[in-house]
Amino acid sequence: MKSKSPGYQPGNHWGICDICGFAYRNSQLKKTWDNKVVCDADFEVRHPQDFVRSKEDDQSPKGLVRTEPADVFITNNFPTDGCTDLTSTAGDAVAGCLTAGA
């Protein structure tokens, strides 16, 4: 807002703040990074994080690289009754079929 008698100042004309809308002398206004004309109270500098640039991230593996082997499925061919074959091979025995001393 202008005062009742702002007085004449050569080369220092009146301008309006783009943020608050109040009238200020040209010497009291500043231009922001996004081309707004603002007063001292509404002036903000550009944030430093606006200038951060990322680097390319190469995620390819280095050194010796092998492809993943194909899946191998193992089937156990147990007898249907479960106790006809008394093998003691690891992974082939059936629970409850072995007797002590046999």
N, CA, C and O atoms as a GROMACS GRO file, in nm:
protein
  408
    1MET      N    1   0.084  -0.118   0.000
    1MET     CA    2   0.000   0.000   0.000
    1MET      C    3   0.088   0.123   0.000
    1MET      O    4   0.191   0.129   0.067
    2LYS      N    5   0.045   0.219  -0.074
    2LYS     CA    6   0.120   0.344  -0.081
    2LYS      C    7   0.078   0.433   0.036
    2LYS      O    8  -0.035   0.427   0.084
    3SER      N    9   0.170   0.515   0.080
    3SER     CA   10   0.136   0.612   0.184
    3SER      C   11   0.058   0.728   0.123
    3SER      O   12   0.047   0.737   0.001
    4LYS      N   13   0.004   0.816   0.207
    4LYS     CA   14  -0.076   0.928   0.156
    4LYS      C   15   0.006   1.020   0.068
    4LYS      O   16  -0.043   1.069  -0.034
    5SER      N   17   0.129   1.044   0.106
    5SER     CA   18   0.215   1.131   0.027
    5SER      C   19   0.346   1.058   0.001
    5SER      O   20   0.444   1.078   0.073
    6PRO      N   21   0.349   0.971  -0.102
    6PRO     CA   22   0.470   0.892  -0.122
    6PRO      C   23   0.590   0.973  -0.165
    6PRO      O   24   0.703   0.928  -0.148
    7GLY      N   25   0.568   1.090  -0.219
    7GLY     CA   26   0.681   1.171  -0.263
    7GLY      C   27   0.734   1.124  -0.396
    7GLY      O   28   0.714   1.010  -0.436
    8TYR      N   29   0.802   1.213  -0.462
    8TYR     CA   30   0.856   1.182  -0.594
    8TYR      C   31   1.001   1.138  -0.580
    8TYR      O   32   1.082   1.206  -0.516
    9GLN      N   33   1.033   1.024  -0.642
    9GLN     CA   34   1.171   0.977  -0.645
    9GLN      C   35   1.203   0.945  -0.791
    9GLN      O   36   1.150   0.848  -0.845
   10PRO      N   37   1.286   1.022  -0.854
   10PRO     CA   38   1.315   1.000  -0.996
   10PRO      C   39   1.379   0.862  -1.020
   10PRO      O   40   1.475   0.826  -0.953
   11GLY      N   41   1.324   0.786  -1.116
   11GLY     CA   42   1.376   0.654  -1.153
   11GLY      C   43   1.340   0.543  -1.057
   11GLY      O   44   1.382   0.429  -1.076
   12ASN      N   45   1.262   0.573  -0.955
   12ASN     CA   46   1.225   0.473  -0.856
   12ASN      C   47   1.072   0.462  -0.854
   12ASN      O   48   1.006   0.508  -0.761
   13HIS      N   49   1.017   0.402  -0.957
   13HIS     CA   50   0.872   0.394  -0.973
   13HIS      C   51   0.811   0.289  -0.881
   13HIS      O   52   0.882   0.212  -0.816
   14TRP      N   53   0.679   0.286  -0.876
   14TRP     CA   54   0.606   0.191  -0.792
   14TRP      C   55   0.588   0.059  -0.866
   14TRP      O   56   0.569   0.057  -0.988
   15GLY      N   57   0.593  -0.050  -0.791
   15GLY     CA   58   0.568  -0.183  -0.846
   15GLY      C   59   0.487  -0.264  -0.747
   15GLY      O   60   0.479  -0.231  -0.628
   16ILE      N   61   0.426  -0.370  -0.796
   16ILE     CA   62   0.341  -0.456  -0.712
   16ILE      C   63   0.412  -0.590  -0.691
   16ILE      O   64   0.462  -0.650  -0.786
   17CYS      N   65   0.416  -0.635  -0.566
   17CYS     CA   66   0.473  -0.765  -0.533
   17CYS      C   67   0.381  -0.874  -0.588
   17CYS      O   68   0.260  -0.870  -0.567
   18ASP      N   69   0.438  -0.972  -0.660
   18ASP     CA   70   0.360  -1.081  -0.718
   18ASP      C   71   0.306  -1.178  -0.614
   18ASP      O   72   0.213  -1.254  -0.644
   19ILE      N   73   0.359  -1.178  -0.494
   19ILE     CA   74   0.313  -1.270  -0.389
   19ILE      C   75   0.208  -1.205  -0.299
   19ILE      O   76   0.097  -1.256  -0.288
   20CYS      N   77   0.243  -1.094  -0.236
   20CYS     CA   78   0.151  -1.034  -0.138
   20CYS      C   79   0.060  -0.928  -0.199
   20CYS      O   80  -0.044  -0.897  -0.140
   21GLY      N   81   0.095  -0.870  -0.313
   21GLY     CA   82   0.010  -0.772  -0.379
   21GLY      C   83   0.026  -0.630  -0.329
   21GLY      O   84  -0.048  -0.542  -0.373
   22PHE      N   85   0.119  -0.605  -0.238
   22PHE     CA   86   0.140  -0.470  -0.188
   22PHE      C   87   0.228  -0.391  -0.286
   22PHE      O   88   0.306  -0.449  -0.361
   23ALA      N   89   0.215  -0.259  -0.283
   23ALA     CA   90   0.294  -0.172  -0.369
   23ALA      C   91   0.425  -0.135  -0.299
   23ALA      O   92   0.426  -0.100  -0.181
   24TYR      N   93   0.534  -0.144  -0.372
   24TYR     CA   94   0.667  -0.111  -0.321
   24TYR      C   95   0.740  -0.028  -0.426
   24TYR      O   96   0.705  -0.031  -0.544
   25ARG      N   97   0.839   0.044  -0.382
   25ARG     CA   98   0.926   0.114  -0.475
   25ARG      C   99   1.010   0.011  -0.549
   25ARG      O  100   1.039  -0.098  -0.497
   26ASN      N  101   1.049   0.046  -0.670
   26ASN     CA  102   1.129  -0.045  -0.752
   26ASN      C  103   1.257  -0.088  -0.682
   26ASN      O  104   1.304  -0.200  -0.702
   27SER      N  105   1.315   0.000  -0.602
   27SER     CA  106   1.439  -0.033  -0.531
   27SER      C  107   1.416  -0.137  -0.421
   27SER      O  108   1.512  -0.198  -0.374
   28GLN      N  109   1.292  -0.158  -0.380
   28GLN     CA  110   1.260  -0.254  -0.275
   28GLN      C  111   1.217  -0.391  -0.331
   28GLN      O  112   1.194  -0.484  -0.254
   29LEU      N  113   1.207  -0.403  -0.461
   29LEU     CA  114   1.162  -0.528  -0.523
   29LEU      C  115   1.280  -0.606  -0.578
   29LEU      O  116   1.381  -0.549  -0.619
   30LYS      N  117   1.266  -0.739  -0.577
   30LYS     CA  118   1.369  -0.828  -0.631
   30LYS      C  119   1.303  -0.926  -0.727
   30LYS      O  120   1.183  -0.952  -0.720
   31LYS      N  121   1.383  -0.979  -0.817
   31LYS     CA  122   1.334  -1.080  -0.911
   31LYS      C  123   1.380  -1.217  -0.863
   31LYS      O  124   1.498  -1.237  -0.833
   32THR      N  125   1.287  -1.312  -0.856
   32THR     CA  126   1.321  -1.446  -0.810
   32THR      C  127   1.366  -1.533  -0.926
   32THR      O  128   1.361  -1.490  -1.042
   33TRP      N  129   1.411  -1.655  -0.896
   33TRP     CA  130   1.460  -1.747  -0.997
   33TRP      C  131   1.349  -1.791  -1.094
   33TRP      O  132   1.378  -1.834  -1.205
   34ASP      N  133   1.222  -1.782  -1.051
   34ASP     CA  134   1.111  -1.820  -1.139
   34ASP      C  135   1.042  -1.697  -1.200
   34ASP      O  136   0.924  -1.703  -1.235
   35ASN      N  137   1.116  -1.587  -1.211
   35ASN     CA  138   1.074  -1.463  -1.278
   35ASN      C  139   0.956  -1.393  -1.212
   35ASN      O  140   0.875  -1.332  -1.281
   36LYS      N  141   0.945  -1.401  -1.081
   36LYS     CA  142   0.845  -1.322  -1.008
   36LYS      C  143   0.913  -1.200  -0.949
   36LYS      O  144   1.030  -1.206  -0.911
   37VAL      N  145   0.840  -1.090  -0.942
   37VAL     CA  146   0.892  -0.968  -0.880
   37VAL      C  147   0.829  -0.960  -0.742
   37VAL      O  148   0.707  -0.949  -0.728
   38VAL      N  149   0.914  -0.967  -0.639
   38VAL     CA  150   0.864  -0.978  -0.501
   38VAL      C  151   0.935  -0.879  -0.409
   38VAL      O  152   1.041  -0.826  -0.442
   39CYS      N  153   0.874  -0.857  -0.293
   39CYS     CA  154   0.935  -0.772  -0.191
   39CYS      C  155   1.037  -0.854  -0.110
   39CYS      O  156   1.050  -0.974  -0.131
   40ASP      N  157   1.108  -0.787  -0.020
   40ASP     CA  158   1.209  -0.856   0.061
   40ASP      C  159   1.148  -0.966   0.148
   40ASP      O  160   1.209  -1.070   0.167
   41ALA      N  161   1.027  -0.943   0.201
   41ALA     CA  162   0.964  -1.042   0.290
   41ALA      C  163   0.925  -1.169   0.215
   41ALA      O  164   0.922  -1.276   0.276
   42ASP      N  165   0.895  -1.160   0.087
   42ASP     CA  166   0.850  -1.276   0.010
   42ASP      C  167   0.960  -1.337  -0.076
   42ASP      O  168   0.935  -1.433  -0.149
   43PHE      N  169   1.081  -1.284  -0.069
   43PHE     CA  170   1.190  -1.335  -0.151
   43PHE      C  171   1.242  -1.466  -0.095
   43PHE      O  172   1.270  -1.477   0.024
   44GLU      N  173   1.256  -1.567  -0.182
   44GLU     CA  174   1.314  -1.696  -0.145
   44GLU      C  175   1.417  -1.734  -0.250
   44GLU      O  176   1.393  -1.719  -0.370
   45VAL      N  177   1.531  -1.784  -0.204
   45VAL     CA  178   1.633  -1.830  -0.298
   45VAL      C  179   1.595  -1.970  -0.347
   45VAL      O  180   1.517  -2.040  -0.283
   46ARG      N  181   1.650  -2.007  -0.458
   46ARG     CA  182   1.622  -2.139  -0.513
   46ARG      C  183   1.690  -2.245  -0.426
   46ARG      O  184   1.802  -2.226  -0.380
   47HIS      N  185   1.620  -2.356  -0.406
   47HIS     CA  186   1.672  -2.462  -0.318
   47HIS      C  187   1.792  -2.530  -0.383
   47HIS      O  188   1.788  -2.560  -0.503
   48PRO      N  189   1.898  -2.556  -0.306
   48PRO     CA  190   2.018  -2.619  -0.363
   48PRO      C  191   1.993  -2.758  -0.422
   48PRO      O  192   2.065  -2.799  -0.513
   49GLN      N  193   1.892  -2.830  -0.373
   49GLN     CA  194   1.863  -2.963  -0.426
   49GLN      C  195   1.810  -2.958  -0.570
   49GLN      O  196   1.809  -3.060  -0.638
   50ASP      N  197   1.768  -2.840  -0.616
   50ASP     CA  198   1.723  -2.828  -0.755
   50ASP      C  199   1.838  -2.846  -0.853
   50ASP      O  200   1.815  -2.875  -0.970
   51PHE      N  201   1.962  -2.831  -0.806
   51PHE     CA  202   2.077  -2.840  -0.893
   51PHE      C  203   2.148  -2.975  -0.887
   51PHE      O  204   2.248  -2.996  -0.956
   52VAL      N  205   2.098  -3.068  -0.806
   52VAL     CA  206   2.160  -3.199  -0.793
   52VAL      C  207   2.128  -3.282  -0.917
   52VAL      O  208   2.013  -3.290  -0.959
   53ARG      N  209   2.230  -3.342  -0.974
   53ARG     CA  210   2.213  -3.428  -1.091
   53ARG      C  211   2.264  -3.567  -1.055
   53ARG      O  212   2.367  -3.581  -0.989
   54SER      N  213   2.193  -3.666  -1.097
   54SER     CA  214   2.233  -3.803  -1.064
   54SER      C  215   2.337  -3.853  -1.164
   54SER      O  216   2.347  -3.805  -1.277
   55LYS      N  217   2.413  -3.952  -1.120
   55LYS     CA  218   2.509  -4.017  -1.207
   55LYS      C  219   2.447  -4.148  -1.256
   55LYS      O  220   2.362  -4.206  -1.190
   56GLU      N  221   2.491  -4.193  -1.374
   56GLU     CA  222   2.441  -4.318  -1.426
   56GLU      C  223   2.491  -4.432  -1.338
   56GLU      O  224   2.609  -4.438  -1.302
   57ASP      N  225   2.400  -4.522  -1.303
   57ASP     CA  226   2.433  -4.633  -1.215
   57ASP      C  227   2.445  -4.761  -1.297
   57ASP      O  228   2.344  -4.816  -1.341
   58ASP      N  229   2.567  -4.807  -1.319
   58ASP     CA  230   2.591  -4.929  -1.395
   58ASP      C  231   2.575  -5.048  -1.301
   58ASP      O  232   2.659  -5.069  -1.214
   59GLN      N  233   2.468  -5.126  -1.318
   59GLN     CA  234   2.441  -5.238  -1.229
   59GLN      C  235   2.476  -5.373  -1.291
   59GLN      O  236   2.437  -5.477  -1.237
   60SER      N  237   2.546  -5.372  -1.402
   60SER     CA  238   2.584  -5.499  -1.462
   60SER      C  239   2.689  -5.567  -1.376
   60SER      O  240   2.775  -5.499  -1.319
   61PRO      N  241   2.685  -5.701  -1.364
   61PRO     CA  242   2.782  -5.771  -1.280
   61PRO      C  243   2.921  -5.766  -1.341
   61PRO      O  244   2.936  -5.766  -1.463
   62LYS      N  245   3.021  -5.762  -1.256
   62LYS     CA  246   3.160  -5.756  -1.300
   62LYS      C  247   3.228  -5.889  -1.270
   62LYS      O  248   3.184  -5.963  -1.182
   63GLY      N  249   3.334  -5.919  -1.343
   63GLY     CA  250   3.413  -6.039  -1.316
   63GLY      C  251   3.350  -6.162  -1.380
   63GLY      O  252   3.282  -6.153  -1.482
   64LEU      N  253   3.375  -6.278  -1.317
   64LEU     CA  254   3.323  -6.404  -1.369
   64LEU      C  255   3.173  -6.413  -1.342
   64LEU      O  256   3.128  -6.399  -1.229
   65VAL      N  257   3.100  -6.436  -1.448
   65VAL     CA  258   2.955  -6.442  -1.435
   65VAL      C  259   2.905  -6.570  -1.500
   65VAL      O  260   2.940  -6.600  -1.614
   66ARG      N  261   2.823  -6.644  -1.428
   66ARG     CA  262   2.764  -6.766  -1.484
   66ARG      C  263   2.615  -6.746  -1.496
   66ARG      O  264   2.553  -6.671  -1.421
   67THR      N  265   2.558  -6.816  -1.595
   67THR     CA  266   2.412  -6.812  -1.607
   67THR      C  267   2.352  -6.907  -1.505
   67THR      O  268   2.419  -7.000  -1.459
   68GLU      N  269   2.229  -6.885  -1.470
   68GLU     CA  270   2.161  -6.970  -1.374
   68GLU      C  271   2.133  -7.105  -1.438
   68GLU      O  272   2.078  -7.110  -1.548
   69PRO      N  273   2.169  -7.217  -1.371
   69PRO     CA  274   2.145  -7.348  -1.430
   69PRO      C  275   1.995  -7.379  -1.436
   69PRO      O  276   1.914  -7.321  -1.364
   70ALA      N  277   1.962  -7.471  -1.524
   70ALA     CA  278   1.822  -7.511  -1.537
   70ALA      C  279   1.778  -7.585  -1.411
   70ALA      O  280   1.860  -7.649  -1.346
   71ASP      N  281   1.652  -7.575  -1.378
   71ASP     CA  282   1.598  -7.643  -1.260
   71ASP      C  283   1.597  -7.794  -1.282
   71ASP      O  284   1.563  -7.842  -1.390
   72VAL      N  285   1.636  -7.868  -1.178
   72VAL     CA  286   1.636  -8.014  -1.183
   72VAL      C  287   1.536  -8.062  -1.080
   72VAL      O  288   1.546  -8.028  -0.962
   73PHE      N  289   1.440  -8.141  -1.123
   73PHE     CA  290   1.338  -8.194  -1.033
   73PHE      C  291   1.368  -8.341  -1.004
   73PHE      O  292   1.384  -8.420  -1.096
   74ILE      N  293   1.375  -8.375  -0.877
   74ILE     CA  294   1.405  -8.512  -0.834
   74ILE      C  295   1.278  -8.573  -0.780
   74ILE      O  296   1.210  -8.514  -0.695
   75THR      N  297   1.246  -8.692  -0.829
   75THR     CA  298   1.126  -8.761  -0.779
   75THR      C  299   1.169  -8.883  -0.701
   75THR      O  300   1.263  -8.952  -0.741
   76ASN      N  301   1.104  -8.911  -0.592
   76ASN     CA  302   1.128  -9.030  -0.511
   76ASN      C  303   1.021  -9.132  -0.546
   76ASN      O  304   0.902  -9.105  -0.534
   77ASN      N  305   1.065  -9.250  -0.589
   77ASN     CA  306   0.971  -9.355  -0.624
   77ASN      C  307   0.955  -9.451  -0.507
   77ASN      O  308   1.011  -9.561  -0.507
   78PHE      N  309   0.879  -9.410  -0.407
   78PHE     CA  310   0.855  -9.495  -0.290
   78PHE      C  311   0.748  -9.598  -0.325
   78PHE      O  312   0.660  -9.573  -0.406
   79PRO      N  313   0.758  -9.713  -0.263
   79PRO     CA  314   0.649  -9.811  -0.282
   79PRO      C  315   0.519  -9.755  -0.227
   79PRO      O  316   0.521  -9.673  -0.135
   80THR      N  317   0.408  -9.798  -0.282
   80THR     CA  318   0.279  -9.744  -0.240
   80THR      C  319   0.244  -9.781  -0.098
   80THR      O  320   0.180  -9.702  -0.029
   81ASP      N  321   0.283  -9.902  -0.050
   81ASP     CA  322   0.250  -9.937   0.088
   81ASP      C  323   0.348  -9.877   0.187
   81ASP      O  324   0.319  -9.874   0.306
   82GLY      N  325   0.464  -9.829   0.140
   82GLY     CA  326   0.556  -9.755   0.224
   82GLY      C  327   0.657  -9.840   0.297
   82GLY      O  328   0.761  -9.787   0.334
   83CYS      N  329   0.634  -9.970   0.320
   83CYS     CA  330   0.725 -10.049   0.402
   83CYS      C  331   0.778 -10.173   0.332
   83CYS      O  332   0.835 -10.258   0.401
   84THR      N  333   0.765 -10.189   0.206
   84THR     CA  334   0.815 -10.309   0.138
   84THR      C  335   0.964 -10.298   0.110
   84THR      O  336   1.032 -10.401   0.102
   85ASP      N  337   1.017 -10.180   0.094
   85ASP     CA  338   1.159 -10.163   0.066
   85ASP      C  339   1.225 -10.102   0.188
   85ASP      O  340   1.195  -9.988   0.223
   86LEU      N  341   1.316 -10.175   0.253
   86LEU     CA  342   1.381 -10.127   0.375
   86LEU      C  343   1.521 -10.075   0.342
   86LEU      O  344   1.620 -10.129   0.390
   87THR      N  345   1.528  -9.972   0.262
   87THR     CA  346   1.658  -9.914   0.230
   87THR      C  347   1.698  -9.814   0.336
   87THR      O  348   1.612  -9.752   0.399
   88SER      N  349   1.826  -9.799   0.354
   88SER     CA  350   1.875  -9.702   0.452
   88SER      C  351   1.951  -9.590   0.383
   88SER      O  352   2.030  -9.520   0.448
   89THR      N  353   1.929  -9.572   0.257
   89THR     CA  354   1.995  -9.464   0.185
   89THR      C  355   1.935  -9.331   0.228
   89THR      O  356   1.813  -9.318   0.241
   90ALA      N  357   2.021  -9.233   0.249
   90ALA     CA  358   1.972  -9.103   0.294
   90ALA      C  359   1.877  -9.047   0.189
   90ALA      O  360   1.907  -9.046   0.070
   91GLY      N  361   1.762  -9.001   0.235
   91GLY     CA  362   1.664  -8.941   0.148
   91GLY      C  363   1.565  -9.041   0.090
   91GLY      O  364   1.465  -9.001   0.032
   92ASP      N  365   1.592  -9.173   0.104
   92ASP     CA  366   1.501  -9.273   0.049
   92ASP      C  367   1.424  -9.349   0.157
   92ASP      O  368   1.329  -9.420   0.125
   93ALA      N  369   1.462  -9.337   0.283
   93ALA     CA  370   1.397  -9.413   0.390
   93ALA      C  371   1.258  -9.355   0.416
   93ALA      O  372   1.233  -9.236   0.399
   94VAL      N  373   1.168  -9.445   0.460
   94VAL     CA  374   1.032  -9.405   0.493
   94VAL      C  375   1.019  -9.410   0.643
   94VAL      O  376   1.060  -9.508   0.705
   95ALA      N  377   0.964  -9.309   0.704
   95ALA     CA  378   0.952  -9.303   0.850
   95ALA      C  379   0.863  -9.414   0.902
   95ALA      O  380   0.756  -9.438   0.846
   96GLY      N  381   0.907  -9.485   1.008
   96GLY     CA  382   0.827  -9.589   1.071
   96GLY      C  383   0.841  -9.726   1.010
   96GLY      O  384   0.775  -9.819   1.057
   97CYS      N  385   0.926  -9.746   0.908
   97CYS     CA  386   0.938  -9.875   0.841
   97CYS      C  387   1.057  -9.958   0.890
   97CYS      O  388   1.058 -10.080   0.872
   98LEU      N  389   1.155  -9.894   0.949
   98LEU     CA  390   1.275  -9.968   0.991
   98LEU      C  391   1.255 -10.024   1.132
   98LEU      O  392   1.197  -9.960   1.220
   99THR      N  393   1.305 -10.145   1.148
   99THR     CA  394   1.298 -10.207   1.282
   99THR      C  395   1.438 -10.226   1.335
   99THR      O  396   1.530 -10.247   1.257
  100ALA      N  397   1.456 -10.218   1.464
  100ALA     CA  398   1.586 -10.232   1.525
  100ALA      C  399   1.635 -10.376   1.513
  100ALA      O  400   1.559 -10.469   1.539
  101GLY      N  401   1.759 -10.395   1.476
  101GLY     CA  402   1.821 -10.526   1.467
  101GLY      C  403   1.789 -10.601   1.338
  101GLY      O  404   1.830 -10.716   1.322
  102ALA      N  405   1.720 -10.540   1.248
  102ALA     CA  406   1.684 -10.610   1.123
  102ALA      C  407   1.792 -10.601   1.021
  102ALA      O  408   1.779 -10.655   0.911
   0.00000   0.00000   0.00000
